[in-house]
Amino acid sequence: QVQVVESGGGLVQPGGSLSLSCAASGSIFGLYAMGWYRQAPGKQRDVVATITSNGGTYYADSVKGRFTIFGEYIKNTVYLQMNSLKPEDTAVYYCSVHIGIRDYWGKGTQVTVSS
């Protein structure tokens, strides 16, 4: 019904920047949200940032001031601009579309922060 595809992951040095993209396709309408989540080895999947169809944003405390989420609604695409990256940011980053109580997930993209 809904397809979610992430891109933009890679290797970056501490203090560097990286931008992730999430393109969603399918039946997306009404009230919905899109967000970025991450999961590091041995840890649970945690929310990074979300944006709702009415413009609201949320950021995890660990990324506030460093990451920015924004969207291009015509393309059903959201981006995550990551600045001042730290080794602790290393994780698989997942994009999700939330429509009502339903969630649709991408396969994830690896972000590695290392010197």
N, C-alpha and C positions, 0 to 999 in steps of 0.2 A: 504494500500500500504506500509506504513512505520509504524512500531510499536516502541514506545519509552517507556522505563521503567526505573524509577529512584529507587534507594535504598540507604540506609545508613543514613537516617535521624534519629533524636532522640533528647534526652535531654542532654545538656552539660553545665557545669559551665562556667561562664565568665573566659576568659583566656585559656580555653581548646581548644581542637582540634576535628575535625570531618572530615570524608572523605565521599563524596557522589559519587555514581557510576551511570552512564547512559548507558544503553545498547540499541542500535538501531538495528532493523532488517528489512529486506525487500529490496526493490529496491533502493539501495544507490550507486550512481556512479557519476562520473564527478566532477564538482566543487560543493562543499558543505561545510557547516559549522555546527558545533554543539556548543551549548552554554547552560549556566545556567542562569536562571532568578529567581527572587524571588518576592513575593508579601506578604506584611505585612497587617494586618487588617486595613481597611480604606485607604489603599494606592494603587497606581497603580502597575502593574507588571513592574519591571525594570530589565535591563540586569545586570548581575553580571560579567560574563566572557564568552568569546567565543574563539573558535579555528577553523581555516579554514583548508581545505584539503591540502593547500599548506604551512601550518605551522604557519600562522600568529595568534597572540593572542591579545585579548583585555581585559582590566580589568576596571571596574568602579572605579572611584577615591576612593570610600568608602572602597574598599577591596584591593587596591594595597598594596603590601608588606605583606599581610596577607593570601591571597588566591592564589592558583595555579591551573591552569587548564592544564591537559595533557591527551593524548589519546593513545589508543592501536588500531591502524587502522585495523589490521587484524580482530579484534573482533568487530569493529565499536562501540567501547566503549570509553567514556570519563569519567574523574574523576575530582572532585573538592576537593582539599585538603584545608581545612579551619583551620587556626591557629589563635591564639589570638582572639578568638571569643568574641563578645560583645553582650549585650542584644539587641542592635539595629539590630543585624543580625537575630533575630528571624523572621521567615517567612516561608511560603511554598515555597520550591525551586522546580522549574520546569526545565526540560531538553527539549531542542528543537533541531530538525534537520532542517536545511535550505538547500533546494535543488532548485536552481534557485530562483523563486519567491514563491515557496511553502514552507510552514512551517508545521511541524509535532510536536505535543506536547505530553509529558507524563502527567500523572495524578498528579504529584507532590509528594513531601515528606516533612514532617514537620520537621523543625529544630527549637528547642527552646533552647535559651541560658538564663539560670536563675540560681541564687544561692539558 
